[in-house]
Amino acid sequence: MIAEAGLAALWLAAALALLQLFLAFAGLKGGKPELLAAVRPAAVAQGVLTAIAFALLITLFMRSDMSVLLVATNSHSMKPWLYKFAGTWGNHEGSMLLWVTVMGVAGAAVALFERALRRDTHMATLGGQAAISLGFYAFLLFSSNPFARIDPPPPDGQGLNPLLQDPGLAFHPPTLYLGYVGLSVAFSFAVGALLTRQVDAAFARAMRPWVLGAWVLLTLGITAGSYWAYYELGWGGWWFWDPVENASLMPWLAATALLHSVTVLATRDGLRAWTVMLAVVAFSMSMVGTFLVRSGILTSVHAFAVDPERGSFILALLALYIGGALALFGWRIGTVREGAPFELVSRETALVVNNLLLSVILGIVLIGTLYPLMTEAFGHKVSVGAPYFDRIAGPLALALMMVMAAGPLMRWRRDSAAAVGKRLIGPALIALLLSISLFVFAAGRIGVLPFLGLVVAGSVAVASVMPLWRRKLLRTPLFTLGMVIAHLGCAVSLAGMACDSAFTVEKLVAARPGDTIRTAGWTLRFTRIMPIAGDNWTALQADITAGRGGTPVLIRPQSRFFSSPPTTTSEAALLTRWDGQLYVVLGEEVEGGRWQLRIWWKPFVTLIWLGGIMIALGGALALLGREKRGWIAKWQARRAQA
């Protein structure tokens, strides 16, 4: 009965979404407040029902109910409880139910807590959210039912993909989905504002927390996914420009541009058309990512292998929602008044350039991702890999970082070029010193892009903290601190990427137990190899001691075998130090009792993920600071009225 109850909850939620859509737009068109009064309760009830449905699916996985097709094909009774729990969304149907659940709960939150918008815009926003939800309810109920039964039930399940049997599964997909759905709320805000012609600062202030929250979650999800792939896949890389990796990067790029644009609109009443368009583009990119992952047109570690009919369903939804939104934008954008003007030398101009560069990078990634798929559809296979993205997007990303360094040092509305030049003397001196140092000590060992990356990272780091100059830290607004930390995090990540690209040392050896390997100042002694067993796997484990002048440390790379489904995986051994990571992978046995060992020394690679955490932390502080300011303003207003 649990599966049937979950399916019933989904049907009821879909019916409420249809009712919510009807009430919102019939009430707005007919000017009937009694209809509009029922929109909020419908949205809240819909959120509750989707949460119930998802909780029931989790229960089925935890109980290993093999009479449910989704559980039988994606779980196993002997699997550890964490992977039963996280495995709920480690498949197509479960992840789509998670998507719908987060969307329903987000709609309920907008209904309950949003009070800054005009009533008509608020109702139009909830109607837009219901319209988006309806398409995904239809997708689940008619094409991807997570509660479908199987008769007769098998004695046990087929198990979860071993590459997904990692704690990262409990964190990475949910944070990405929360970010995607946050962008759907921003999209609904934009649609509501266009319908009611309220594209102004109040609309931007209402939308900004959702954009900022979605951006923080996307940042955390991408950072976690990068590290997960780095240590789980055993190839030593932190980004492969895989099409599905790109599918998560594209919404983040659009959300970053939208975040800056909505900030200008909320604080300076500028960039009105930009903000609405970017809200549409950001959600479009999340829909494109959903299509790529679920259409069956990609072969990827990240992709769900499903039939093309489901991809066609999502493609139809994408055309409906995005095409409709663009048509609405074209129809109503002429009614949006021009925002407040600003001079050429101003912070607004820097943010416009920032958005243009982000948009160009987004276009480059989108073309590089879709072009091979388009050519393959016509019978020609073309590979677009890291060299394309690095050479085309890399220089633009460095230019973006330099604009990011200068922007916060400019004044709003109007500034003078001479004054900005004086403020940039410090970052310029750091760039000059780094250039000389790298030329002297690393000439011939470092490529052009890593060289420029380190130089730009140093100058951006200095420029990032300059807004705190002569400020009292305890009195500095949280959103200013958040901006500084986020921009500093960008510099830290860039430095880690450049160091990893320039100074990584790789060594592939075939060694016997007892052999000693030396590389990059490290001494590794291969002690022994032994079989071990885990909860649902067996493995060959190498015991290796590694040191570089101090006490050696024992590290244990493994080659694991999972029986359900039959899969062999590599578990890399990582030894982290302040200046980098030693990364060791155990390969296959070769002639003479020797074993393949792949060893990397990756200087300062951990700065990549430290920077990602700093970026997300900065965004969270900015969100808290903005909300705190709003709470204080409301409290002061109530006190003045009293």
C-alpha positions as CSV (number, residue, x, y, z in Angstrom):
1,M,0.0,0.0,0.0
2,I,3.0,2.4,0.4
3,A,3.6,2.6,-3.3
4,E,-0.1,3.2,-4.0
5,A,-0.3,5.9,-1.4
6,G,2.8,7.6,-2.9
7,L,1.2,7.5,-6.4
8,A,-2.1,8.8,-5.0
9,A,-0.2,11.7,-3.4
10,L,1.4,12.5,-6.7
11,W,-1.9,12.5,-8.6
12,L,-3.5,14.8,-5.9
13,A,-0.5,17.2,-6.1
14,A,-0.9,17.3,-9.9
15,A,-4.6,18.1,-9.6
16,L,-3.8,20.9,-7.1
17,A,-1.2,22.3,-9.5
18,L,-3.9,22.4,-12.2
19,L,-6.3,24.1,-9.7
20,Q,-3.6,26.5,-8.6
21,L,-2.9,27.5,-12.2
22,F,-6.7,28.0,-12.9
23,L,-7.3,30.0,-9.7
24,A,-4.3,32.3,-10.3
25,F,-5.0,33.3,-13.9
26,A,-8.8,33.2,-13.7
27,G,-8.7,35.4,-10.6
28,L,-6.2,37.8,-12.2
29,K,-8.1,38.0,-15.5
30,G,-11.6,38.4,-13.9
31,G,-10.4,40.5,-10.9
32,K,-11.9,38.0,-8.5
33,P,-10.2,38.2,-5.1
34,E,-12.1,35.1,-3.8
35,L,-10.3,33.0,-6.4
36,L,-6.9,34.5,-5.7
37,A,-7.4,33.8,-1.9
38,A,-7.3,30.1,-2.6
39,V,-4.0,30.1,-4.6
40,R,-1.8,30.1,-1.5
41,P,-3.5,27.2,0.2
42,A,-3.3,25.2,-3.0
43,A,0.4,25.8,-3.4
44,V,1.1,24.8,0.3
45,A,-1.0,21.6,0.0
46,Q,0.8,20.7,-3.2
47,G,4.2,21.1,-1.5
48,V,3.0,18.9,1.4
49,L,1.8,16.1,-0.9
50,T,5.0,16.0,-3.0
51,A,7.0,15.8,0.2
52,I,4.8,12.9,1.3
53,A,5.2,11.1,-2.0
54,F,9.0,11.4,-1.8
55,A,9.1,10.2,1.8
56,L,7.1,7.1,0.8
57,L,9.6,6.4,-2.0
58,I,12.5,6.6,0.5
59,T,10.6,4.2,2.7
60,L,10.3,1.7,-0.1
61,F,14.0,1.8,-0.7
62,M,14.9,1.5,2.9
63,R,12.6,-1.5,3.3
64,S,14.0,-3.1,0.0
65,D,10.5,-3.6,-1.3
66,M,11.3,-5.5,-4.5
67,S,7.7,-5.5,-5.6
68,V,8.4,-1.9,-6.8
69,L,10.1,-1.9,-10.2
70,L,12.3,1.1,-9.3
71,V,13.6,-0.5,-6.2
72,A,14.2,-3.9,-7.9
73,T,16.3,-2.3,-10.7
74,N,18.2,0.1,-8.5
75,S,18.8,-1.4,-5.1
76,H,19.8,-4.6,-3.3
77,S,18.9,-5.9,0.1
78,M,22.6,-6.2,1.1
79,K,23.4,-2.7,0.2
80,P,24.5,-0.4,3.1
81,W,21.6,1.8,4.4
82,L,23.2,5.0,3.2
83,Y,23.1,3.9,-0.4
84,K,19.6,2.6,0.0
85,F,18.6,6.1,1.2
86,A,20.7,8.1,-1.3
87,G,19.9,5.6,-4.0
88,T,16.3,6.9,-4.0
89,W,17.5,9.6,-6.3
90,G,20.4,7.7,-7.9
91,N,18.1,6.8,-10.8
92,H,15.9,8.5,-13.4
93,E,12.5,8.2,-11.8
94,G,13.6,8.9,-8.2
95,S,15.6,11.9,-9.3
96,M,12.7,13.3,-11.2
97,L,10.5,12.9,-8.1
98,L,13.1,14.7,-6.1
99,W,13.0,17.5,-8.7
100,V,9.2,17.7,-8.4
101,T,9.3,17.6,-4.6
102,V,11.7,20.4,-4.4
103,M,9.7,22.4,-6.9
104,G,6.5,21.8,-4.9
105,V,8.1,22.7,-1.6
106,A,9.7,25.8,-3.1
107,G,6.3,26.9,-4.4
108,A,4.8,26.5,-1.0
109,A,7.6,28.6,0.5
110,V,6.9,31.4,-2.1
111,A,3.2,31.2,-1.1
112,L,3.9,31.3,2.6
113,F,6.8,33.8,3.0
114,E,6.8,36.1,0.0
115,R,5.3,39.5,1.0
116,A,7.4,42.0,-0.9
117,L,5.6,41.6,-4.2
118,R,2.4,43.2,-5.3
119,R,-0.5,40.8,-4.8
120,D,-1.2,40.4,-8.5
121,T,2.5,39.7,-9.3
122,H,2.7,37.3,-6.4
123,M,-0.4,35.3,-7.7
124,A,1.0,35.4,-11.3
125,T,4.3,34.0,-10.0
126,L,2.5,31.1,-8.2
127,G,0.5,30.5,-11.4
128,G,3.7,30.3,-13.4
129,Q,5.2,27.9,-10.9
130,A,2.1,25.7,-11.1
131,A,2.4,25.7,-14.9
132,I,6.0,24.5,-14.7
133,S,5.1,21.8,-12.1
134,L,2.3,20.5,-14.3
135,G,4.6,19.5,-17.1
136,F,6.9,17.6,-14.7
137,Y,3.9,15.9,-13.0
138,A,2.8,14.7,-16.4
139,F,6.3,13.5,-17.2
140,L,6.4,11.5,-14.0
141,L,2.9,10.1,-14.1
142,F,2.7,9.1,-17.7
143,S,6.3,8.4,-18.6
144,S,8.4,7.8,-15.5
145,N,6.2,6.4,-12.7
146,P,8.4,5.8,-9.7
147,F,5.8,3.7,-7.9
148,A,5.2,1.1,-10.7
149,R,4.8,-2.5,-9.4
150,I,6.5,-5.6,-10.8
151,D,4.8,-9.0,-10.7
152,P,6.1,-11.4,-9.7
153,P,8.7,-9.6,-7.6
154,P,12.3,-10.8,-8.0
155,P,14.1,-12.4,-5.0
156,D,16.5,-9.5,-4.8
157,G,17.3,-6.3,-6.7
158,Q,19.9,-5.6,-9.4
159,G,21.8,-3.1,-7.2
160,L,23.0,0.5,-7.7
161,N,25.7,1.5,-10.1
162,P,28.9,1.0,-8.0
163,L,30.2,4.4,-9.1
164,L,27.3,5.9,-7.3
165,Q,27.9,4.0,-4.1
166,D,29.7,6.8,-2.4
167,P,28.7,9.4,0.2
168,G,28.8,12.0,-2.5
169,L,25.5,10.7,-3.8
170,A,23.8,11.9,-0.6
171,F,25.0,15.5,-1.2
172,H,25.9,16.2,-4.8
173,P,22.5,15.6,-6.7
174,P,20.2,17.1,-4.1
175,T,22.2,20.4,-4.0
176,L,22.2,20.6,-7.8
177,Y,18.5,20.0,-7.9
178,L,17.8,22.6,-5.2
179,G,19.8,25.0,-7.4
180,Y,17.9,24.1,-10.5
181,V,14.6,24.5,-8.8
182,G,15.6,27.8,-7.4
183,L,16.2,29.0,-10.9
184,S,12.6,27.7,-11.8
185,V,11.3,30.0,-9.1
186,A,13.3,33.0,-10.5
187,F,11.8,32.1,-13.9
188,S,8.3,32.2,-12.4
189,F,9.0,35.5,-10.8
190,A,10.1,36.9,-14.3
191,V,7.0,35.5,-15.9
192,G,4.8,37.0,-13.2
193,A,6.5,40.4,-13.5
194,L,6.1,40.4,-17.3
195,L,2.4,39.5,-17.0
196,T,1.7,42.3,-14.5
197,R,4.2,44.8,-15.9
198,Q,6.0,45.0,-12.5
199,V,9.7,44.8,-13.6
200,D,11.1,47.1,-11.0
201,A,13.3,47.2,-7.9
202,A,10.6,45.6,-5.7
203,F,10.4,42.6,-8.0
204,A,14.2,42.3,-8.0
205,R,14.4,42.4,-4.2
206,A,11.8,39.6,-4.0
207,M,13.6,37.5,-6.6
208,R,17.1,38.0,-5.4
209,P,17.1,35.6,-2.4
210,W,16.0,32.8,-4.7
211,V,18.6,33.5,-7.2
212,L,21.3,33.8,-4.6
213,G,20.2,30.7,-2.8
214,A,20.1,28.7,-6.1
215,W,23.6,30.0,-7.0
216,V,25.0,29.0,-3.7
217,L,23.6,25.5,-4.0
218,L,24.7,25.1,-7.6
219,T,28.2,26.2,-6.5
220,L,28.3,23.6,-3.7
221,G,26.9,20.9,-6.0
222,I,29.4,21.5,-8.8
223,T,32.3,21.7,-6.3
224,A,31.2,18.4,-4.6
225,G,30.7,16.7,-7.9
226,S,34.1,17.8,-9.1
227,Y,35.8,16.3,-6.0
228,W,33.7,13.2,-6.2
229,A,34.7,12.5,-9.8
230,Y,38.3,13.4,-8.9
231,Y,38.7,10.7,-6.2
232,E,36.2,8.1,-7.4
233,L,36.9,7.7,-11.1
234,G,40.7,7.2,-10.6
235,W,41.9,9.3,-13.6
236,G,43.3,12.2,-11.5
237,G,41.3,15.0,-13.1
238,W,38.9,17.4,-11.5
239,W,37.0,18.5,-14.7
240,F,36.7,16.6,-18.0
241,W,34.3,18.9,-19.9
242,D,32.0,15.9,-20.0
243,P,28.6,17.0,-21.6
244,V,26.8,16.3,-18.4
245,E,29.4,18.3,-16.4
246,N,28.8,21.1,-18.8
247,A,25.0,20.7,-18.2
248,S,25.6,21.7,-14.6
249,L,28.1,24.4,-15.4
250,M,25.8,26.2,-17.9
251,P,23.0,27.0,-15.4
252,W,25.7,28.2,-13.0
253,L,27.1,30.6,-15.5
254,A,23.7,32.0,-16.3
255,A,22.8,32.2,-12.6
256,T,26.0,34.1,-11.9
257,A,25.1,36.7,-14.6
258,L,21.5,36.8,-13.3
259,L,22.8,37.3,-9.7
260,H,24.8,40.4,-10.7
261,S,22.0,41.8,-12.9
262,V,19.3,41.4,-10.3
263,T,21.5,43.1,-7.7
264,V,21.8,46.1,-10.0
265,L,18.1,46.2,-10.5
266,A,17.3,45.8,-6.7
267,T,19.8,48.4,-5.5
268,R,20.1,50.9,-8.5
269,D,17.0,50.2,-10.6
270,G,19.0,49.4,-13.7
271,L,19.3,46.5,-16.2
272,R,15.6,45.7,-16.1
273,A,15.4,43.9,-19.5
274,W,18.7,42.1,-18.8
275,T,17.4,40.7,-15.5
276,V,14.2,39.3,-17.1
277,M,16.1,37.8,-20.0
278,L,18.7,36.2,-17.8
279,A,16.0,34.6,-15.6
280,V,14.6,32.9,-18.7
281,V,18.1,31.9,-19.9
282,A,19.1,30.4,-16.5
283,F,16.1,28.2,-16.3
284,S,16.5,27.3,-20.0
285,M,20.0,26.0,-19.2
286,S,18.7,23.8,-16.3
287,M,16.1,22.4,-18.7
288,V,18.8,21.7,-21.4
289,G,20.8,19.9,-18.7
290,T,17.8,17.8,-17.8
291,F,17.3,16.9,-21.4
292,L,20.9,15.9,-22.0
293,V,21.0,13.7,-18.9
294,R,17.7,11.9,-19.5
295,S,17.3,11.8,-23.3
296,G,19.5,8.8,-23.9
297,I,21.6,10.7,-26.5
298,L,24.6,10.8,-24.2
299,T,26.9,8.0,-23.0
300,S,28.3,9.3,-19.7
301,V,29.1,8.3,-16.2
302,H,26.6,10.9,-15.1
303,A,23.8,10.3,-17.6
304,F,20.7,8.2,-16.9
305,A,20.3,5.7,-19.8
306,V,16.6,6.0,-20.6
307,D,14.6,5.7,-23.8
308,P,14.5,8.5,-26.3
309,E,10.7,8.9,-25.8
310,R,11.4,10.4,-22.4
311,G,13.9,12.8,-23.9
312,S,11.3,13.8,-26.5
313,F,8.9,14.6,-23.6
314,I,11.4,16.8,-21.9
315,L,12.3,18.4,-25.2
316,A,8.6,19.3,-25.7
317,L,8.5,20.8,-22.2
318,L,11.6,22.8,-22.9
319,A,10.1,24.1,-26.2
320,L,6.8,24.9,-24.4
321,Y,8.2,26.7,-21.4
322,I,11.1,28.5,-22.9
323,G,9.4,29.2,-26.2
324,G,6.4,30.6,-24.3
325,A,8.6,32.7,-22.0
326,L,10.5,34.1,-24.9
327,A,7.3,35.0,-26.7
328,L,6.0,36.7,-23.6
329,F,9.3,38.5,-23.2
330,G,9.0,39.8,-26.8
331,W,5.4,40.8,-26.3
332,R,5.8,42.6,-23.1
333,I,9.4,43.9,-23.0
334,G,8.3,47.0,-24.8
335,T,6.2,48.0,-21.8
336,V,9.2,47.8,-19.4
337,R,10.5,51.2,-18.7
338,E,14.2,52.0,-19.0
339,G,16.1,51.7,-15.7
340,A,18.2,54.4,-14.1
341,P,21.1,55.6,-16.3
342,F,24.8,55.2,-15.5
343,E,28.1,56.5,-16.9
344,L,30.6,54.5,-18.9
345,V,33.0,54.4,-16.0
346,S,30.9,52.9,-13.2
347,R,30.3,49.7,-11.3
348,E,27.1,49.1,-13.4
349,T,29.2,49.1,-16.6
350,A,31.6,46.6,-15.1
351,L,28.7,44.4,-14.2
352,V,27.4,44.7,-17.8
353,V,30.8,43.6,-19.1
354,N,30.8,40.8,-16.6
355,N,27.4,39.6,-17.8
356,L,28.5,39.8,-21.4
357,L,31.6,37.8,-20.8
358,L,29.6,35.2,-18.8
359,S,27.1,35.0,-21.7
360,V,29.8,34.5,-24.3
361,I,31.4,31.7,-22.2
362,L,28.0,30.2,-21.8
363,G,27.5,30.2,-25.5
364,I,30.9,28.6,-26.1
365,V,30.1,25.8,-23.6
366,L,26.7,25.3,-25.1
367,I,28.0,25.1,-28.7
368,G,30.8,22.7,-27.7
369,T,28.4,20.5,-25.9
370,L,25.6,20.3,-28.5
371,Y,27.7,20.5,-31.7
372,P,28.9,16.8,-31.5
373,L,25.3,15.7,-30.9
374,M,24.1,17.6,-33.9
375,T,26.8,16.3,-36.3
376,E,26.2,12.7,-35.1
377,A,22.5,13.1,-35.9
378,F,23.6,13.7,-39.5
379,G,25.9,10.7,-39.5
380,H,29.2,12.4,-38.7
381,K,31.0,11.9,-35.4
382,V,32.9,14.9,-34.1
383,S,34.7,15.0,-30.7
384,V,34.9,18.4,-28.9
385,G,37.1,18.0,-25.9
386,A,39.2,19.9,-23.3
387,P,41.5,21.6,-25.9
388,Y,38.5,23.5,-27.5
389,F,37.1,24.6,-24.1
390,D,40.5,25.5,-22.7
391,R,41.7,27.5,-25.6
392,I,38.4,29.3,-26.4
393,A,36.8,29.7,-23.0
394,G,40.1,30.0,-21.0
395,P,41.2,33.5,-22.1
396,L,37.6,34.8,-21.7
397,A,37.5,33.4,-18.2
398,L,40.7,35.3,-17.4
399,A,39.3,38.5,-18.8
400,L,36.2,37.9,-16.7
401,M,38.3,37.6,-13.6
402,M,40.1,40.9,-14.4
403,V,36.7,42.7,-14.8
404,M,35.6,41.1,-11.5
405,A,38.7,42.5,-9.8
406,A,38.0,46.0,-11.0
407,G,34.2,46.1,-10.6
408,P,34.0,46.3,-6.8
409,L,36.6,49.1,-6.8
410,M,34.3,51.3,-8.9
411,R,31.6,53.6,-7.6
412,W,27.9,53.2,-8.6
413,R,26.5,55.5,-11.2
414,R,29.6,57.5,-12.0
415,D,33.4,57.3,-11.4
416,S,36.5,58.7,-13.0
417,A,39.1,56.6,-14.9
418,A,42.0,58.3,-13.0
419,A,40.5,57.3,-9.6
420,V,39.9,53.7,-10.7
421,G,43.4,53.5,-12.0
422,K,44.8,54.6,-8.7
423,R,42.8,51.9,-6.9
424,L,44.1,49.3,-9.2
425,I,47.8,50.1,-8.6
426,G,48.1,47.5,-5.8
427,P,46.7,44.6,-7.9
428,A,48.8,45.7,-10.9
429,L,52.0,45.6,-8.8
430,I,51.2,42.1,-7.5
431,A,50.6,41.0,-11.1
432,L,54.0,42.4,-12.1
433,L,55.8,40.8,-9.2
434,L,54.2,37.4,-9.9
435,S,55.0,37.7,-13.6
436,I,58.7,38.3,-12.9
437,S,58.9,35.5,-10.3
438,L,57.3,33.0,-12.6
439,F,59.5,34.0,-15.5
440,V,62.6,33.6,-13.3
441,F,61.7,30.4,-11.4
442,A,59.3,28.5,-13.8
443,A,60.4,29.5,-17.3
444,G,60.1,26.6,-19.6
445,R,58.0,24.6,-17.1
446,I,54.7,26.4,-17.3
447,G,52.3,27.1,-20.2
448,V,50.8,30.4,-21.2
449,L,47.4,29.9,-19.7
450,P,48.6,28.6,-16.3
451,F,51.1,31.5,-16.2
452,L,48.4,34.0,-16.8
453,G,46.1,32.2,-14.4
454,L,48.5,32.5,-11.5
455,V,49.2,36.2,-12.3
456,V,45.5,37.0,-12.6
457,A,44.7,35.0,-9.4
458,G,47.2,37.0,-7.4
459,S,45.9,40.3,-8.6
460,V,42.3,39.3,-8.1
461,A,43.0,38.1,-4.6
462,V,44.5,41.6,-3.7
463,A,41.6,43.4,-5.4
464,S,39.0,41.3,-3.7
465,V,40.0,42.3,-0.2
466,M,40.5,46.0,-1.0
467,P,36.8,46.9,-0.3
468,L,37.6,46.1,3.3
469,W,40.4,48.7,3.4
470,R,39.9,51.2,6.3
471,R,36.7,49.5,7.3
472,K,35.9,48.1,10.8
473,L,35.3,44.4,10.2
474,L,32.8,44.0,12.9
475,R,30.7,46.9,11.4
476,T,31.1,45.7,7.8
477,P,27.7,44.6,6.3
478,L,27.5,40.8,5.9
479,F,26.7,41.2,2.2
480,T,30.0,43.1,1.7
481,L,31.9,40.5,3.5
482,G,30.2,37.8,1.4
483,M,31.2,39.6,-1.8
484,V,34.8,39.8,-0.7
485,I,34.9,36.1,0.3
486,A,33.2,34.9,-2.9
487,H,35.6,36.9,-5.1
488,L,38.6,35.8,-3.1
489,G,37.3,32.2,-3.5
490,C,37.4,32.7,-7.3
491,A,41.1,33.7,-7.0
492,V,41.9,30.7,-4.8
493,S,40.2,28.3,-7.2
494,L,41.9,29.8,-10.2
495,A,45.3,29.5,-8.5
496,G,44.6,25.8,-7.7
497,M,43.6,25.2,-11.4
498,A,46.7,26.9,-12.7
499,C,49.1,25.1,-10.3
500,D,47.5,21.7,-11.1
501,S,47.8,22.4,-14.8
502,A,51.4,23.7,-14.6
503,F,53.2,21.6,-12.0
504,T,51.5,18.2,-11.8
505,V,54.0,15.3,-12.0
506,E,52.7,11.9,-13.2
507,K,54.4,8.5,-13.0
508,L,53.2,5.1,-14.2
509,V,55.2,2.1,-12.9
510,A,54.9,-1.7,-12.7
511,A,56.1,-2.6,-9.3
512,R,56.4,-5.8,-7.1
513,P,55.8,-5.8,-3.4
514,G,59.0,-4.6,-1.8
515,D,59.9,-2.2,-4.6
516,T,60.6,1.5,-3.9
517,I,59.4,4.3,-6.2
518,R,60.6,7.9,-6.2
519,T,58.8,10.8,-7.8
520,A,58.5,14.5,-7.2
521,G,60.4,14.4,-3.9
522,W,58.3,11.5,-2.6
523,T,59.5,8.0,-1.7
524,L,56.9,5.3,-1.9
525,R,57.5,1.7,-0.7
526,F,55.1,-0.9,-2.1
527,T,54.7,-3.2,1.0
528,R,52.2,-5.8,0.0
529,I,48.9,-6.6,-1.8
530,M,46.1,-8.4,0.0
531,P,42.4,-9.3,-0.6
532,I,39.7,-7.6,1.7
533,A,35.9,-7.6,1.8
534,G,33.4,-4.9,2.4
535,D,29.6,-4.8,2.9
536,N,28.8,-5.6,-0.7
537,W,32.2,-5.8,-2.5
538,T,35.5,-7.5,-2.5
539,A,38.8,-5.8,-3.3
540,L,42.5,-6.1,-3.8
541,Q,44.3,-3.6,-1.6
542,A,47.9,-2.3,-1.9
543,D,49.7,-1.2,1.2
544,I,52.1,1.6,0.3
545,T,54.1,3.8,2.7
546,A,54.8,7.3,1.4
547,G,57.0,10.0,2.7
548,R,59.2,12.9,1.8
549,G,61.7,13.4,4.6
550,G,59.4,12.9,7.5
551,T,57.7,9.8,9.0
552,P,56.2,7.7,6.2
553,V,52.4,7.4,6.0
554,L,50.5,4.3,5.1
555,I,48.1,4.7,2.1
556,R,45.9,2.0,0.6
557,P,44.6,2.2,-3.0
558,Q,42.1,-0.5,-3.9
559,S,40.7,-2.2,-6.9
560,R,37.1,-3.1,-5.9
561,F,34.7,-5.7,-7.4
562,F,31.0,-5.4,-7.0
563,S,28.9,-8.5,-7.8
564,S,25.5,-6.7,-8.2
565,P,25.8,-5.4,-10.8
566,P,29.2,-6.9,-11.8
567,T,31.6,-3.9,-11.9
568,T,35.2,-3.2,-11.1
569,T,36.1,0.3,-9.8
570,S,39.3,2.0,-8.6
571,E,39.5,3.6,-5.2
572,A,42.3,6.1,-5.3
573,A,44.5,6.7,-2.2
574,L,44.9,10.4,-1.4
575,L,47.5,11.8,0.9
576,T,46.9,15.5,1.4
577,R,49.5,18.0,2.5
578,W,49.4,21.8,2.8
579,D,51.0,22.2,-0.7
580,G,49.1,19.5,-2.6
581,Q,48.0,15.9,-2.8
582,L,49.7,12.6,-3.6
583,Y,47.3,10.6,-5.6
584,V,47.9,6.8,-6.1
585,V,45.8,4.3,-8.2
586,L,46.2,0.6,-8.2
587,G,45.9,-1.0,-11.7
588,E,46.0,-4.5,-13.0
589,E,48.6,-7.3,-12.4
590,V,51.1,-7.7,-15.2
591,E,53.9,-10.2,-15.9
592,G,56.3,-11.2,-13.2
593,G,54.0,-10.5,-10.3
594,R,54.1,-6.8,-10.9
595,W,51.2,-4.4,-10.4
596,Q,50.5,-1.2,-12.3
597,L,50.6,1.9,-10.1
598,R,49.7,5.3,-11.4
599,I,51.1,8.1,-9.2
600,W,50.4,11.8,-9.3
601,W,51.8,14.7,-7.3
602,K,49.4,17.5,-7.7
603,P,50.7,20.8,-6.1
604,F,48.0,23.0,-4.5
605,V,45.2,21.1,-6.2
606,T,43.0,21.3,-3.1
607,L,42.8,25.1,-3.6
608,I,40.2,24.3,-6.3
609,W,37.7,23.0,-3.9
610,L,38.6,25.3,-1.1
611,G,37.9,28.2,-3.4
612,G,34.5,26.6,-4.4
613,I,33.6,26.4,-0.7
614,M,34.6,30.0,-0.2
615,I,32.5,31.1,-3.1
616,A,29.5,29.4,-1.7
617,L,30.2,30.7,1.8
618,G,30.4,34.2,0.4
619,G,27.1,33.8,-1.3
620,A,25.5,32.4,1.9
621,L,26.8,35.4,3.9
622,A,25.5,37.8,1.3
623,L,22.1,36.1,1.4
624,L,22.0,36.3,5.2
625,G,23.1,39.9,5.2
626,R,20.4,41.0,2.7
627,E,17.7,39.1,4.6
628,K,19.0,40.5,7.9
629,R,18.7,44.1,6.5
630,G,15.2,43.3,5.3
631,W,14.2,42.0,8.8
632,I,15.6,45.0,10.5
633,A,13.8,47.4,8.1
634,K,10.5,45.6,8.7
635,W,11.0,45.7,12.5
636,Q,11.8,49.4,12.4
637,A,8.7,50.1,10.3
638,R,6.5,48.2,12.7
639,R,8.0,50.0,15.6
640,A,7.4,53.3,13.9
641,Q,3.8,52.5,13.3
642,A,3.4,51.4,16.9
